[in-house]
Amino acid sequence: MAPYEVPATKLVEFDQKSLFISACAIAFNPLFWNIVARQEYHNKLLTKLFGGRSQAACYGLAATIFSLGLVRDFLYERALRHQPSYPLLELDEVKYAAYGLIAIGNILVVSSTWRLGVTGTFLGDYFGILMDSIVTGFPFNLTDAPMYNGSTCSFLGTALLYGKPAGILLTAWVFVVYQIALKFENPFTAEIYAKRERERERAAGKVGGKKSQ
C-alpha cells in the first residue's frame, strides 16, 4: 500500500473522517462519565444496576471509563496515521521532547492513580465513597489535575512522535475539553465534601448537646 501523501503546504487534512471521529471520541469520554456519575449521585443509577453495591458499581464505571480511554487512544492514533507529517516535527530533538512528554504524562497519570486508588480516581465520590482527606502529595503538589494534565502531555508527545500537526491540533482540543470538564467537576466534587463536613458538624453538635444535658 502506497504511503499517504498530501500537498507539502497542507498541515492538516480536514477531509479525513478519522480526524473528526477522534475529536468526537475525545469530547465524548468526559461528557459520558460526568453525566453518568451525576446520575449516580442523584439517582443511584449504577448502584441500582449492581444490586445496591456501590463499590461494585464504581468498579464497573472504572472499567468502562478505562475501556473508553483505550478506544479513544486507538482512534487518535488512527487519525494521526491518516494525516500529513511536517518535516520540522521529524527532527531528533522533537522526538526526544516527545518521549519526555509521554514519560511525564504517564508519571502524572500513574502516580495520581496510585495516590487516589481506583475509587478515588474513577469518581468514587459520586458513589458516596469519599477520601478521608485531601491528597496533597506528589503529583498533587504540582498540579490539581494530574490525570488530565498527564493525559494532555501524552497526547502532545504522541503527536510530536508521529510528526503530525493534526495531533497538535487534537491535543489543543483535548486541553479545551478537559478544562471545560474541570469547570463542572471541581465545584461539584467540592460540594460533595463540603456536604460531608456539614453533616459531621451537625452530628458533632448533636453529640455535644446530649453530653451537656
KOLLUM-886318 format. One record per atom (N, C-alpha, C): residue in one letter; atom name; x, y, z. Coordinates in nm, 3 decimals, padded with zeros to 5 digits, m for minus. Layout:
N
[pt a CA [X Y Z]]
...
***
This chain:
213
[pt m N [00.085 m00.120 00.000]]
[pt m CA [00.000 00.000 00.000]]
[pt m C [00.089 00.125 00.000]]
[pt a N [00.064 00.218 m00.091]]
[pt a CA [00.146 00.339 m00.102]]
[pt a C [00.127 00.427 00.020]]
[pt p N [00.234 00.497 00.064]]
[pt p CA [00.221 00.586 00.179]]
[pt p C [00.126 00.700 00.150]]
[pt y N [00.062 00.749 00.256]]
[pt y CA [m00.034 00.857 00.242]]
[pt y C [00.039 00.987 00.206]]
[pt e N [m00.003 01.054 00.100]]
[pt e CA [00.063 01.174 00.055]]
[pt e C [m00.038 01.287 00.038]]
[pt v N [00.002 01.406 00.078]]
[pt v CA [m00.079 01.527 00.059]]
[pt v C [00.014 01.638 00.014]]
[pt p N [m00.038 01.747 m00.039]]
[pt p CA [00.048 01.858 m00.077]]
[pt p C [00.134 01.906 00.040]]
[pt a N [00.258 01.945 00.011]]
[pt a CA [00.352 01.984 00.117]]
[pt a C [00.304 02.104 00.197]]
[pt t N [00.219 02.188 00.138]]
[pt t CA [00.172 02.308 00.206]]
[pt t C [00.058 02.280 00.303]]
[pt k N [00.001 02.162 00.298]]
[pt k CA [m00.113 02.131 00.385]]
[pt k C [m00.065 02.066 00.513]]
[pt l N [m00.097 02.129 00.627]]
[pt l CA [m00.055 02.078 00.757]]
[pt l C [m00.155 01.979 00.814]]
[pt v N [m00.283 02.005 00.793]]
[pt v CA [m00.390 01.920 00.846]]
[pt v C [m00.487 01.886 00.735]]
[pt e N [m00.518 01.760 00.722]]
[pt e CA [m00.614 01.714 00.623]]
[pt e C [m00.752 01.705 00.688]]
[pt f N [m00.830 01.812 00.675]]
[pt f CA [m00.960 01.818 00.743]]
[pt f C [m01.065 01.730 00.677]]
[pt d N [m01.038 01.682 00.558]]
[pt d CA [m01.135 01.596 00.489]]
[pt d C [m01.135 01.453 00.542]]
[pt q N [m01.035 01.419 00.622]]
[pt q CA [m01.027 01.284 00.676]]
[pt q C [m01.131 01.264 00.788]]
[pt k N [m01.218 01.167 00.769]]
[pt k CA [m01.321 01.139 00.870]]
[pt k C [m01.260 01.096 01.002]]
[pt s N [m01.145 01.031 00.997]]
[pt s CA [m01.082 00.982 01.119]]
[pt s C [m01.047 01.097 01.213]]
[pt l N [m01.017 01.216 01.159]]
[pt l CA [m00.987 01.332 01.242]]
[pt l C [m01.111 01.374 01.319]]
[pt f N [m01.224 01.379 01.252]]
[pt f CA [m01.350 01.416 01.316]]
[pt f C [m01.392 01.312 01.419]]
[pt i N [m01.375 01.184 01.385]]
[pt i CA [m01.412 01.077 01.477]]
[pt i C [m01.327 01.084 01.604]]
[pt s N [m01.198 01.109 01.587]]
[pt s CA [m01.110 01.120 01.703]]
[pt s C [m01.151 01.238 01.791]]
[pt a N [m01.182 01.352 01.730]]
[pt a CA [m01.225 01.469 01.807]]
[pt a C [m01.353 01.441 01.884]]
[pt c N [m01.445 01.367 01.821]]
[pt c CA [m01.570 01.332 01.889]]
[pt c C [m01.545 01.239 02.008]]
[pt a N [m01.455 01.142 01.990]]
[pt a CA [m01.423 01.048 02.098]]
[pt a C [m01.359 01.122 02.215]]
[pt i N [m01.272 01.219 02.185]]
[pt i CA [m01.208 01.298 02.290]]
[pt i C [m01.312 01.374 02.371]]
[pt a N [m01.410 01.431 02.304]]
[pt a CA [m01.514 01.507 02.373]]
[pt a C [m01.614 01.416 02.444]]
[pt f N [m01.640 01.299 02.387]]
[pt f CA [m01.742 01.211 02.442]]
[pt f C [m01.707 01.158 02.579]]
[pt n N [m01.581 01.119 02.599]]
[pt n CA [m01.545 01.049 02.722]]
[pt n C [m01.575 01.128 02.849]]
[pt p N [m01.524 01.249 02.866]]
[pt p CA [m01.558 01.324 02.988]]
[pt p C [m01.706 01.359 02.997]]
[pt l N [m01.769 01.382 02.881]]
[pt l CA [m01.913 01.408 02.882]]
[pt l C [m01.987 01.286 02.937]]
[pt f N [m01.947 01.168 02.892]]
[pt f CA [m02.010 01.044 02.936]]
[pt f C [m01.995 01.024 03.086]]
[pt w N [m01.871 01.031 03.136]]
[pt w CA [m01.855 00.998 03.278]]
[pt w C [m01.911 01.105 03.370]]
[pt n N [m01.918 01.229 03.325]]
[pt n CA [m01.981 01.331 03.408]]
[pt n C [m02.132 01.312 03.416]]
[pt i N [m02.194 01.280 03.303]]
[pt i CA [m02.339 01.258 03.303]]
[pt i C [m02.375 01.136 03.385]]
[pt v N [m02.303 01.026 03.363]]
[pt v CA [m02.333 00.901 03.434]]
[pt v C [m02.306 00.918 03.584]]
[pt a N [m02.195 00.982 03.619]]
[pt a CA [m02.162 00.999 03.760]]
[pt a C [m02.265 01.086 03.832]]
[pt r N [m02.314 01.187 03.766]]
[pt r CA [m02.416 01.272 03.830]]
[pt r C [m02.549 01.200 03.843]]
[pt q N [m02.579 01.115 03.746]]
[pt q CA [m02.698 01.032 03.759]]
[pt q C [m02.685 00.937 03.877]]
[pt e N [m02.564 00.888 03.896]]
[pt e CA [m02.539 00.802 04.012]]
[pt e C [m02.554 00.880 04.142]]
[pt y N [m02.500 00.998 04.146]]
[pt y CA [m02.506 01.077 04.269]]
[pt y C [m02.650 01.113 04.307]]
[pt h N [m02.728 01.153 04.207]]
[pt h CA [m02.864 01.199 04.235]]
[pt h C [m02.965 01.084 04.242]]
[pt n N [m02.947 00.983 04.157]]
[pt n CA [m03.049 00.877 04.145]]
[pt n C [m02.999 00.737 04.173]]
[pt k N [m02.869 00.723 04.205]]
[pt k CA [m02.810 00.590 04.232]]
[pt k C [m02.832 00.495 04.115]]
[pt l N [m02.815 00.547 03.994]]
[pt l CA [m02.841 00.470 03.873]]
[pt l C [m02.758 00.343 03.867]]
[pt l N [m02.626 00.356 03.880]]
[pt l CA [m02.539 00.239 03.867]]
[pt l C [m02.548 00.148 03.989]]
[pt t N [m02.563 00.206 04.106]]
[pt t CA [m02.576 00.125 04.227]]
[pt t C [m02.698 00.034 04.217]]
[pt k N [m02.807 00.086 04.164]]
[pt k CA [m02.927 00.004 04.145]]
[pt k C [m02.902 m00.107 04.044]]
[pt l N [m02.830 m00.074 03.935]]
[pt l CA [m02.799 m00.176 03.834]]
[pt l C [m02.712 m00.287 03.890]]
[pt f N [m02.630 m00.253 03.990]]
[pt f CA [m02.541 m00.351 04.052]]
[pt f C [m02.598 m00.406 04.183]]
[pt g N [m02.731 m00.402 04.194]]
[pt g CA [m02.796 m00.464 04.309]]
[pt g C [m02.769 m00.398 04.441]]
[pt g N [m02.749 m00.266 04.439]]
[pt g CA [m02.727 m00.194 04.564]]
[pt g C [m02.582 m00.192 04.610]]
[pt r N [m02.491 m00.244 04.532]]
[pt r CA [m02.349 m00.250 04.571]]
[pt r C [m02.274 m00.134 04.506]]
[pt s N [m02.258 m00.027 04.581]]
[pt s CA [m02.197 00.093 04.527]]
[pt s C [m02.050 00.072 04.490]]
[pt q N [m01.980 m00.008 04.569]]
[pt q CA [m01.838 m00.033 04.540]]
[pt q C [m01.824 m00.105 04.406]]
[pt a N [m01.906 m00.207 04.386]]
[pt a CA [m01.902 m00.281 04.260]]
[pt a C [m01.943 m00.191 04.144]]
[pt a N [m02.040 m00.104 04.167]]
[pt a CA [m02.085 m00.013 04.062]]
[pt a C [m01.973 00.083 04.022]]
[pt c N [m01.898 00.130 04.121]]
[pt c CA [m01.786 00.220 04.093]]
[pt c C [m01.678 00.149 04.012]]
[pt y N [m01.650 00.025 04.047]]
[pt y CA [m01.552 m00.052 03.971]]
[pt y C [m01.602 m00.078 03.828]]
[pt g N [m01.732 m00.097 03.814]]
[pt g CA [m01.789 m00.114 03.681]]
[pt g C [m01.771 00.010 03.596]]
[pt l N [m01.794 00.127 03.657]]
[pt l CA [m01.774 00.253 03.585]]
[pt l C [m01.627 00.272 03.552]]
[pt a N [m01.539 00.235 03.645]]
[pt a CA [m01.396 00.247 03.622]]
[pt a C [m01.353 00.164 03.501]]
[pt a N [m01.403 00.041 03.493]]
[pt a CA [m01.370 m00.045 03.380]]
[pt a C [m01.422 00.014 03.249]]
[pt t N [m01.540 00.073 03.255]]
[pt t CA [m01.598 00.135 03.135]]
[pt t C [m01.516 00.255 03.089]]
[pt i N [m01.479 00.342 03.185]]
[pt i CA [m01.401 00.461 03.152]]
[pt i C [m01.265 00.420 03.096]]
[pt f N [m01.204 00.320 03.158]]
[pt f CA [m01.073 00.273 03.111]]
[pt f C [m01.083 00.219 02.968]]
[pt s N [m01.189 00.143 02.942]]
[pt s CA [m01.208 00.087 02.807]]
[pt s C [m01.233 00.196 02.705]]
[pt l N [m01.313 00.294 02.742]]
[pt l CA [m01.339 00.407 02.651]]
[pt l C [m01.209 00.484 02.623]]
[pt g N [m01.122 00.491 02.723]]
[pt g CA [m00.994 00.556 02.703]]
[pt g C [m00.908 00.483 02.601]]
[pt l N [m00.912 00.350 02.606]]
[pt l CA [m00.837 00.271 02.508]]
[pt l C [m00.891 00.294 02.368]]
[pt v N [m01.024 00.298 02.356]]
[pt v CA [m01.085 00.323 02.224]]
[pt v C [m01.047 00.462 02.174]]
[pt r N [m01.054 00.562 02.262]]
[pt r CA [m01.017 00.699 02.225]]
[pt r C [m00.872 00.705 02.176]]
[pt d N [m00.782 00.637 02.247]]
[pt d CA [m00.641 00.639 02.209]]
[pt d C [m00.619 00.570 02.074]]
[pt f N [m00.693 00.462 02.051]]
[pt f CA [m00.684 00.392 01.923]]
[pt f C [m00.730 00.482 01.809]]
[pt l N [m00.841 00.553 01.830]]
[pt l CA [m00.894 00.642 01.727]]
[pt l C [m00.801 00.760 01.702]]
[pt y N [m00.736 00.806 01.808]]
[pt y CA [m00.640 00.916 01.795]]
[pt y C [m00.520 00.872 01.711]]
[pt e N [m00.467 00.756 01.743]]
[pt e CA [m00.353 00.706 01.667]]
[pt e C [m00.391 00.682 01.521]]
[pt r N [m00.509 00.629 01.497]]
[pt r CA [m00.554 00.606 01.360]]
[pt r C [m00.568 00.738 01.285]]
[pt a N [m00.620 00.839 01.353]]
[pt a CA [m00.634 00.971 01.290]]
[pt a C [m00.498 01.027 01.250]]
[pt l N [m00.399 01.008 01.337]]
[pt l CA [m00.266 01.059 01.306]]
[pt l C [m00.207 00.989 01.184]]
[pt r N [m00.233 00.861 01.171]]
[pt r CA [m00.178 00.786 01.058]]
[pt r C [m00.236 00.834 00.924]]
[pt h N [m00.352 00.897 00.929]]
[pt h CA [m00.417 00.946 00.807]]
[pt h C [m00.384 01.092 00.778]]
[pt q N [m00.293 01.149 00.858]]
[pt q CA [m00.261 01.290 00.845]]
[pt q C [m00.118 01.310 00.793]]
[pt p N [m00.094 01.425 00.728]]
[pt p CA [00.041 01.453 00.677]]
[pt p C [00.139 01.484 00.789]]
[pt s N [00.265 01.449 00.765]]
[pt s CA [00.372 01.483 00.859]]
[pt s C [00.430 01.619 00.821]]
[pt y N [00.504 01.675 00.914]]
[pt y CA [00.570 01.803 00.889]]
[pt y C [00.719 01.785 00.915]]
[pt p N [00.804 01.821 00.820]]
[pt p CA [00.949 01.793 00.831]]
[pt p C [01.012 01.840 00.962]]
[pt l N [00.976 01.961 01.007]]
[pt l CA [01.038 02.013 01.129]]
[pt l C [01.003 01.930 01.252]]
[pt l N [00.890 01.860 01.246]]
[pt l CA [00.849 01.776 01.358]]
[pt l C [00.916 01.639 01.355]]
[pt e N [00.995 01.614 01.252]]
[pt e CA [01.062 01.485 01.240]]
[pt e C [01.209 01.492 01.280]]
[pt l N [01.249 01.607 01.335]]
[pt l CA [01.386 01.623 01.384]]
[pt l C [01.408 01.539 01.510]]
[pt d N [01.531 01.498 01.534]]
[pt d CA [01.563 01.417 01.652]]
[pt d C [01.528 01.489 01.781]]
[pt e N [01.553 01.619 01.785]]
[pt e CA [01.524 01.696 01.906]]
[pt e C [01.375 01.691 01.941]]
[pt v N [01.293 01.692 01.838]]
[pt v CA [01.147 01.684 01.860]]
[pt v C [01.110 01.547 01.913]]
[pt k N [01.174 01.443 01.861]]
[pt k CA [01.147 01.307 01.908]]
[pt k C [01.184 01.293 02.056]]
[pt y N [01.299 01.352 02.094]]
[pt y CA [01.338 01.345 02.235]]
[pt y C [01.236 01.416 02.323]]
[pt a N [01.189 01.532 02.277]]
[pt a CA [01.086 01.605 02.352]]
[pt a C [00.958 01.523 02.361]]
[pt a N [00.927 01.451 02.253]]
[pt a CA [00.807 01.368 02.252]]
[pt a C [00.814 01.259 02.357]]
[pt y N [00.929 01.190 02.362]]
[pt y CA [00.946 01.084 02.463]]
[pt y C [00.939 01.142 02.604]]
[pt g N [00.996 01.261 02.622]]
[pt g CA [00.990 01.325 02.753]]
[pt g C [00.848 01.357 02.795]]
[pt l N [00.770 01.410 02.702]]
[pt l CA [00.630 01.443 02.732]]
[pt l C [00.548 01.318 02.765]]
[pt i N [00.570 01.213 02.688]]
[pt i CA [00.498 01.088 02.714]]
[pt i C [00.536 01.032 02.850]]
[pt a N [00.665 01.040 02.885]]
[pt a CA [00.709 00.991 03.015]]
[pt a C [00.646 01.074 03.128]]
[pt i N [00.649 01.206 03.114]]
[pt i CA [00.589 01.294 03.215]]
[pt i C [00.440 01.265 03.228]]
[pt g N [00.374 01.250 03.114]]
[pt g CA [00.230 01.223 03.116]]
[pt g C [00.198 01.094 03.189]]
[pt n N [00.274 00.989 03.160]]
[pt n CA [00.250 00.861 03.225]]
[pt n C [00.280 00.866 03.374]]
[pt i N [00.384 00.939 03.411]]
[pt i CA [00.417 00.953 03.553]]
[pt i C [00.304 01.023 03.628]]
[pt l N [00.252 01.130 03.570]]
[pt l CA [00.142 01.203 03.635]]
[pt l C [00.018 01.115 03.650]]
[pt v N [m00.017 01.043 03.544]]
[pt v CA [m00.138 00.960 03.547]]
[pt v C [m00.122 00.844 03.643]]
[pt v N [m00.011 00.772 03.634]]
[pt v CA [00.009 00.653 03.717]]
[pt v C [00.023 00.691 03.865]]
[pt s N [00.099 00.797 03.893]]
[pt s CA [00.120 00.836 04.033]]
[pt s C [m00.008 00.888 04.096]]
[pt s N [m00.090 00.959 04.020]]
[pt s CA [m00.216 01.009 04.076]]
[pt s C [m00.313 00.894 04.100]]
[pt t N [m00.312 00.795 04.011]]
[pt t CA [m00.396 00.678 04.032]]
[pt t C [m00.351 00.601 04.156]]
[pt w N [m00.219 00.592 04.174]]
[pt w CA [m00.164 00.524 04.291]]
[pt w C [m00.206 00.596 04.420]]
[pt r N [m00.201 00.727 04.417]]
[pt r CA [m00.238 00.806 04.534]]
[pt r C [m00.386 00.793 04.569]]
[pt l N [m00.470 00.796 04.466]]
[pt l CA [m00.614 00.801 04.488]]
[pt l C [m00.678 00.663 04.499]]
[pt g N [m00.615 00.563 04.438]]
[pt g CA [m00.679 00.433 04.432]]
[pt g C [m00.784 00.431 04.322]]
[pt v N [m00.843 00.315 04.300]]
[pt v CA [m00.940 00.301 04.191]]
[pt v C [m01.063 00.388 04.215]]
[pt t N [m01.119 00.380 04.334]]
[pt t CA [m01.243 00.456 04.360]]
[pt t C [m01.217 00.606 04.365]]
[pt g N [m01.101 00.646 04.416]]
[pt g CA [m01.069 00.788 04.419]]
[pt g C [m01.044 00.844 04.281]]
[pt t N [m00.988 00.762 04.194]]
[pt t CA [m00.959 00.806 04.057]]
[pt t C [m01.085 00.811 03.972]]
[pt f N [m01.168 00.707 03.986]]
[pt f CA [m01.283 00.692 03.897]]
[pt f C [m01.415 00.729 03.965]]
[pt l N [m01.417 00.853 04.019]]
[pt l CA [m01.542 00.917 04.061]]
[pt l C [m01.614 00.847 04.175]]
[pt g N [m01.538 00.784 04.263]]
[pt g CA [m01.600 00.720 04.379]]
[pt g C [m01.677 00.817 04.466]]
[pt d N [m01.638 00.944 04.463]]
[pt d CA [m01.709 01.046 04.543]]
[pt d C [m01.857 01.049 04.510]]
[pt y N [m01.889 01.027 04.383]]
[pt y CA [m02.029 01.032 04.339]]
[pt y C [m02.107 00.911 04.387]]
[pt f N [m02.035 00.809 04.429]]
[pt f CA [m02.099 00.688 04.482]]
[pt f C [m02.106 00.690 04.634]]
[pt g N [m02.061 00.798 04.694]]
[pt g CA [m02.056 00.807 04.839]]
[pt g C [m01.931 00.747 04.898]]
[pt i N [m01.833 00.713 04.814]]
[pt i CA [m01.706 00.657 04.860]]
[pt i C [m01.606 00.771 04.863]]
[pt l N [m01.594 00.837 04.979]]
[pt l CA [m01.514 00.958 04.989]]
[pt l C [m01.377 00.930 05.048]]
[pt m N [m01.281 01.013 05.008]]
[pt m CA [m01.147 01.007 05.066]]
[pt m C [m01.152 01.061 05.208]]
[pt d N [m01.063 01.012 05.293]]
[pt d CA [m01.060 01.060 05.432]]
[pt d C [m01.017 01.206 05.438]]
[pt s N [m00.924 01.244 05.351]]
[pt s CA [m00.876 01.381 05.348]]
[pt s C [m00.824 01.413 05.209]]
[pt i N [m00.799 01.540 05.183]]
[pt i CA [m00.750 01.583 05.053]]
[pt i C [m00.607 01.533 05.034]]
[pt v N [m00.578 01.478 04.918]]
[pt v CA [m00.444 01.430 04.886]]
[pt v C [m00.360 01.549 04.840]]
[pt t N [m00.248 01.571 04.909]]
[pt t CA [m00.164 01.687 04.877]]
[pt t C [m00.023 01.647 04.831]]
[pt g N [00.010 01.518 04.841]]
[pt g CA [00.143 01.473 04.800]]
[pt g C [00.156 01.465 04.649]]
[pt f N [00.275 01.427 04.602]]
[pt f CA [00.300 01.416 04.459]]
[pt f C [00.201 01.320 04.395]]
[pt p N [00.145 01.354 04.279]]
[pt p CA [00.172 01.472 04.194]]
[pt p C [00.080 01.591 04.220]]
[pt f N [m00.001 01.580 04.326]]
[pt f CA [m00.099 01.687 04.352]]
[pt f C [m00.034 01.813 04.407]]
[pt n N [00.093 01.802 04.447]]
[pt n CA [00.164 01.923 04.488]]
[pt n C [00.219 01.999 04.368]]
[pt l N [00.208 01.939 04.250]]
[pt l CA [00.250 02.005 04.126]]
[pt l C [00.132 02.060 04.047]]
[pt t N [00.023 01.986 04.047]]
[pt t CA [m00.096 02.026 03.971]]
[pt t C [m00.219 01.967 04.038]]
[pt d N [m00.330 02.039 04.032]]
[pt d CA [m00.452 01.989 04.095]]
[pt d C [m00.529 01.894 04.003]]
[pt a N [m00.481 01.877 03.880]]
[pt a CA [m00.547 01.786 03.785]]
[pt a C [m00.442 01.701 03.713]]
[pt p N [m00.368 01.617 03.786]]
[pt p CA [m00.260 01.540 03.723]]
[pt p C [m00.308 01.440 03.619]]
[pt m N [m00.428 01.386 03.637]]
[pt m CA [m00.480 01.292 03.538]]
[pt m C [m00.502 01.362 03.404]]
[pt y N [m00.568 01.474 03.408]]
[pt y CA [m00.598 01.548 03.286]]
[pt y C [m00.471 01.608 03.223]]
[pt n N [m00.387 01.667 03.306]]
[pt n CA [m00.264 01.727 03.253]]
[pt n C [m00.168 01.621 03.202]]
[pt g N [m00.163 01.508 03.272]]
[pt g CA [m00.079 01.398 03.225]]
[pt g C [m00.127 01.343 03.093]]
[pt s N [m00.259 01.328 03.080]]
[pt s CA [m00.316 01.279 02.955]]
[pt s C [m00.286 01.376 02.841]]
[pt t N [m00.297 01.506 02.868]]
[pt t CA [m00.268 01.607 02.766]]
[pt t C [m00.123 01.600 02.721]]
[pt c N [m00.031 01.581 02.817]]
[pt c CA [00.111 01.565 02.783]]
[pt c C [00.133 01.444 02.693]]
[pt s N [00.063 01.335 02.723]]
[pt s CA [00.078 01.214 02.643]]
[pt s C [00.026 01.234 02.501]]
[pt f N [m00.086 01.304 02.489]]
[pt f CA [m00.141 01.334 02.356]]
[pt f C [m00.042 01.418 02.275]]
[pt l N [00.015 01.519 02.338]]
[pt l CA [00.109 01.606 02.269]]
[pt l C [00.236 01.529 02.233]]
[pt g N [00.285 01.448 02.326]]
[pt g CA [00.404 01.369 02.299]]
[pt g C [00.384 01.275 02.182]]
[pt t N [00.266 01.213 02.175]]
[pt t CA [00.236 01.123 02.064]]
[pt t C [00.229 01.198 01.932]]
[pt a N [00.170 01.317 01.935]]
[pt a CA [00.163 01.399 01.814]]
[pt a C [00.302 01.433 01.762]]
[pt l N [00.393 01.471 01.853]]
[pt l CA [00.529 01.504 01.813]]
[pt l C [00.605 01.380 01.768]]
[pt l N [00.579 01.268 01.832]]
[pt l CA [00.647 01.144 01.795]]
[pt l C [00.611 01.103 01.652]]
[pt y N [00.486 01.124 01.616]]
[pt y CA [00.441 01.093 01.481]]
[pt y C [00.475 01.206 01.383]]
[pt g N [00.510 01.323 01.436]]
[pt g CA [00.541 01.437 01.350]]
[pt g C [00.420 01.493 01.279]]
[pt k N [00.304 01.491 01.347]]
[pt k CA [00.178 01.530 01.283]]
[pt k C [00.122 01.659 01.342]]
[pt p N [00.113 01.766 01.263]]
[pt p CA [00.047 01.888 01.310]]
[pt p C [m00.098 01.864 01.354]]
[pt a N [m00.165 01.770 01.289]]
[pt a CA [m00.303 01.740 01.328]]
[pt a C [m00.309 01.690 01.472]]
[pt g N [m00.205 01.620 01.515]]
[pt g CA [m00.201 01.574 01.653]]
[pt g C [m00.191 01.689 01.751]]
[pt i N [m00.116 01.793 01.713]]
[pt i CA [m00.107 01.912 01.798]]
[pt i C [m00.243 01.980 01.806]]
[pt l N [m00.314 01.984 01.694]]
[pt l CA [m00.448 02.043 01.692]]
[pt l C [m00.542 01.963 01.782]]
[pt l N [m00.537 01.832 01.773]]
[pt l CA [m00.622 01.748 01.858]]
[pt l C [m00.583 01.760 02.005]]
[pt t N [m00.454 01.779 02.032]]
[pt t CA [m00.410 01.798 02.170]]
[pt t C [m00.468 01.928 02.227]]
[pt a N [m00.472 02.032 02.145]]
[pt a CA [m00.534 02.157 02.189]]
[pt a C [m00.681 02.134 02.222]]
[pt w N [m00.747 02.050 02.143]]
[pt w CA [m00.887 02.015 02.167]]
[pt w C [m00.900 01.937 02.298]]
[pt v N [m00.807 01.845 02.323]]
[pt v CA [m00.805 01.771 02.449]]
[pt v C [m00.797 01.868 02.566]]
[pt f N [m00.706 01.964 02.557]]
[pt f CA [m00.688 02.061 02.664]]
[pt f C [m00.816 02.140 02.690]]
[pt v N [m00.881 02.186 02.583]]
[pt v CA [m01.005 02.262 02.597]]
[pt v C [m01.114 02.178 02.662]]
[pt v N [m01.129 02.053 02.614]]
[pt v CA [m01.232 01.964 02.667]]
[pt v C [m01.209 01.938 02.816]]
[pt y N [m01.086 01.913 02.855]]
[pt y CA [m01.057 01.887 02.996]]
[pt y C [m01.079 02.010 03.082]]
[pt q N [m01.046 02.127 03.031]]
[pt q CA [m01.069 02.249 03.108]]
[pt q C [m01.218 02.272 03.131]]
[pt i N [m01.298 02.243 03.030]]
[pt i CA [m01.443 02.255 03.045]]
[pt i C [m01.493 02.154 03.147]]
[pt a N [m01.442 02.031 03.139]]
[pt a CA [m01.482 01.926 03.233]]
[pt a C [m01.450 01.968 03.377]]
[pt l N [m01.333 02.027 03.398]]
[pt l CA [m01.293 02.069 03.532]]
[pt l C [m01.384 02.178 03.587]]
[pt k N [m01.435 02.263 03.498]]
[pt k CA [m01.526 02.369 03.541]]
[pt k C [m01.653 02.311 03.603]]
[pt f N [m01.691 02.192 03.558]]
[pt f CA [m01.809 02.125 03.613]]
[pt f C [m01.772 02.034 03.729]]
[pt e N [m01.661 01.963 03.716]]
[pt e CA [m01.626 01.860 03.814]]
[pt e C [m01.579 01.920 03.947]]
[pt n N [m01.490 02.016 03.941]]
[pt n CA [m01.430 02.068 04.064]]
[pt n C [m01.532 02.126 04.162]]
[pt p N [m01.622 02.215 04.117]]
[pt p CA [m01.721 02.268 04.211]]
[pt p C [m01.815 02.159 04.265]]
[pt f N [m01.851 02.064 04.179]]
[pt f CA [m01.943 01.958 04.221]]
[pt f C [m01.878 01.869 04.326]]
[pt t N [m01.754 01.831 04.300]]
[pt t CA [m01.682 01.747 04.396]]
[pt t C [m01.658 01.822 04.526]]
[pt a N [m01.625 01.949 04.517]]
[pt a CA [m01.603 02.030 04.638]]
[pt a C [m01.731 02.035 04.722]]
[pt e N [m01.845 02.044 04.657]]
[pt e CA [m01.972 02.049 04.729]]
[pt e C [m02.002 01.915 04.797]]
[pt i N [m01.963 01.805 04.733]]
[pt i CA [m01.983 01.673 04.795]]
[pt i C [m01.910 01.666 04.929]]
[pt y N [m01.785 01.711 04.930]]
[pt y CA [m01.706 01.706 05.053]]
[pt y C [m01.751 01.812 05.153]]
[pt a N [m01.796 01.927 05.104]]
[pt a CA [m01.848 02.029 05.193]]
[pt a C [m01.975 01.980 05.263]]
[pt k N [m02.056 01.906 05.189]]
[pt k CA [m02.178 01.849 05.247]]
[pt k C [m02.142 01.749 05.356]]
[pt r N [m02.039 01.668 05.332]]
[pt r CA [m01.997 01.573 05.435]]
[pt r C [m01.952 01.646 05.561]]
[pt e N [m01.878 01.756 05.545]]
[pt e CA [m01.829 01.830 05.661]]
[pt e C [m01.945 01.893 05.736]]
[pt r N [m02.045 01.941 05.665]]
[pt r CA [m02.162 01.999 05.732]]
[pt r C [m02.236 01.891 05.812]]
[pt e N [m02.246 01.773 05.755]]
[pt e CA [m02.312 01.663 05.825]]
[pt e C [m02.233 01.621 05.949]]
[pt r N [m02.101 01.621 05.938]]
[pt r CA [m02.018 01.587 06.053]]
[pt r C [m02.033 01.690 06.164]]
[pt e N [m02.038 01.817 06.125]]
[pt e CA [m02.053 01.923 06.224]]
[pt e C [m02.188 01.914 06.294]]
[pt r N [m02.293 01.882 06.217]]
[pt r CA [m02.425 01.867 06.279]]
[pt r C [m02.426 01.749 06.374]]
[pt a N [m02.363 01.640 06.332]]
[pt a CA [m02.357 01.522 06.417]]
[pt a C [m02.278 01.551 06.545]]
[pt a N [m02.167 01.623 06.531]]
[pt a CA [m02.086 01.658 06.649]]
[pt a C [m02.164 01.750 06.740]]
[pt g N [m02.242 01.840 06.682]]
[pt g CA [m02.321 01.931 06.763]]
[pt g C [m02.428 01.859 06.842]]
[pt k N [m02.489 01.758 06.781]]
[pt k CA [m02.590 01.679 06.850]]
[pt k C [m02.529 01.601 06.966]]
[pt v N [m02.411 01.543 06.941]]
[pt v CA [m02.344 01.468 07.046]]
[pt v C [m02.306 01.560 07.161]]
[pt g N [m02.252 01.680 07.127]]
[pt g CA [m02.214 01.776 07.228]]
[pt g C [m02.335 01.824 07.308]]
[pt g N [m02.450 01.840 07.240]]
[pt g CA [m02.569 01.884 07.309]]
[pt g C [m02.620 01.779 07.407]]
[pt k N [m02.612 01.652 07.370]]
[pt k CA [m02.657 01.544 07.459]]
[pt k C [m02.568 01.536 07.582]]
[pt k N [m02.436 01.556 07.566]]
[pt k CA [m02.343 01.547 07.678]]
[pt k C [m02.365 01.659 07.778]]
[pt s N [m02.407 01.775 07.729]]
[pt s CA [m02.426 01.890 07.818]]
[pt s C [m02.557 01.884 07.893]]
[pt q N [m02.646 01.792 07.851]]
[pt q CA [m02.777 01.784 07.919]]
[pt q C [m02.765 01.707 08.051]]
***
